[in-house]
């Protein structure tokens, strides 16, 4: 947030994006949320940033489906379920290299940048300057990525492949096949 909020201010001060609103979701811990609130105030973004706190599943789906873009400006992320959820509903994403999710950019489902103010502002600007149709196509590629690689049946098949390799004493492939069969 230390880089995203100033980047958002840079974006929102431009005429083309002066109607942009940033919605920050998630419960966070008390001191961190307070720190973010202070930064929002300091940057004069109190009318442009909405901090929701915890959002239940129904409201989360509504927020994700109405968003033009989702961004996760992480310095270090194991695997982001929130990015997967946004991709699944067709929301283009702006992630940072710390998200460790290169497939997003490889399939054209979003953009990946460094976690810096300038790169985040540029990425947001690029996504918001796209036509609705371009963002829709990007979102479609995100849904396809999730369906192809992260749907429950695909994950279960990959686990079966790994378990079969273990049971048969074979090496476990780096990218297991989703059919549950062992390919030698």
N, C-alpha and C positions, 0 to 999 in steps of 0.2 A: 504494500500500500504506500510505502514511502516514495516509490517512484510512480505508481499508477495515479495517485491523486494529483501530483503536479502535472503529469502528462495529460490527465483529463482536463485540468484547468487550461492548459495550452490549447487543447482542442476546442473546448467550450467557449473560448474567447474569440474564436474565428466566426465570422458571419455565417458561413455554411453550416456550422454545427452549434450555433448558440441555443438551439432547442434540445440539445442532448441532455440526458439524465443518466446518472450512474446509480445503479441499485446495488448495494452491498448486502449480501445475505450471509447468514450463519450466525450461530450464537457467540463464537469467540469467547475469550476469557475477559473478565472485567477490566483489568488494567490495559489490555490491548485495545479493547473497544473504546475505552476512554481516550487513549492515545490517538486513535484514528479520529474520534470526534473532535479532539483539539486541532488536529491537522486540517480537518475539513473546515473548521471555523477560521483557522489561521489563513487558509488559502482563499477564504471567501466563497466557499462552495456550498454553504448551508442550504441554499435554495435549489441546488443542482444535484445533491447527493442524498440518497435515501438509505438509511441504515435500518434494515428490517429486523435484525436479530434472527432467531430461529424461525424457519418457515416449514410448515408441515407439507407432506407429499402433495396434497391437492393444490395448495397455493404455489408450491415450487414448480409443478408442471405448468401452471398458468403463467408464472413469471418467465420460465424458460421458453415457452412457445411464443411469447410476445416480444422477446428480446431480439434486437437486430444483431447483436453480437454478445458473446460471453468471453470474458477474459480472466485468466488466472496468471497473475504476475509473480510466479513463485521463483524463489532462488533454489529450492530443492524440494522435489516432490517424488514420492515413491511411485504412485500411480493414482491419478485423480479420477475418482468416481464422478465428481461434478462435471468434469470435462466430458466423460463418457455419456452422462445423462443429457447434457446439452447437445452433443453430437446426435444422440438417439432421437431427439425431438426435432432435429434439423436446424439447430442454431449454429452459425459459423463461429469459430473460436479464434481468439488471439491468445496464444500461450507463449511462455518464455522457454528458453533452452533448459531451464531448471525443472521443467515439467517432465522431461524425458519421454516425450511422446512424438517422435519424428514422423510417424505415419500420418499425423494430421496434415502436415504440409506436403508430404509425399503424394497423398491422394487428392490434395486440393480442397480439403475440408476446413481449412483455416490457415492462419499464418503463425509462424514461430519467430520470435525475436529475442534479443538480449533483454535482461530485466533492467533496462535503463529508461529514464524519463523520455529521452529523445526517440528511442526505438519503439516504446509503447505508444507514444503520441503518433508516430508515423504509422504504426500498424493499425491503430484505431481509425485514423484518418483514411487510410487506404480502404479498410473494410466499410466504413460509413459512406465513402464516396462511391462505392459500387452501386449499381442499380439494384432494385429489389430482386429482379430476375437473377442477377449474378450471385447475390447472397443466397437466393433460394437454391440455385444449382450447387453452390458450395455446401449448403445444408444438406442437400440430397446426397452428396458424396460422403458427408459425415454419417448420415443414416446408413448408407451402404457399408461403410467401414465397420460400424458397430455390428450390423447384421452379419457381415462376413466373418469377423474375427472375435466378437465379444458377446454374441448371443449365448444364452445358457446351453443350448444343444451343442454349439460349437465348442464351448469350454469343456463340457462333459466329455465330448469325443476326444479332445486333447488329453484330458486326464486319463481316459481309458487307454490311450496309446502309451502314456507314461507308465501306468500301472502294468500293462502288458509287457513292456520292455523290462521292467523290474522283475516281474514273475518269470520271464523267459531268460533273464540274465543277459540281455542285450543292452548296448549303449542307449542312453536316452537322447533322442535328437534335440537339437537346439530349438527347432520349430516343429513341435509334434503335429502329426497329421490329425485332423479332426474326426476321422472315421473310426478311430479306436483300434485300427490295425497297425501292425508293425511292418514298416517297409525297410527292407535290408538293402 
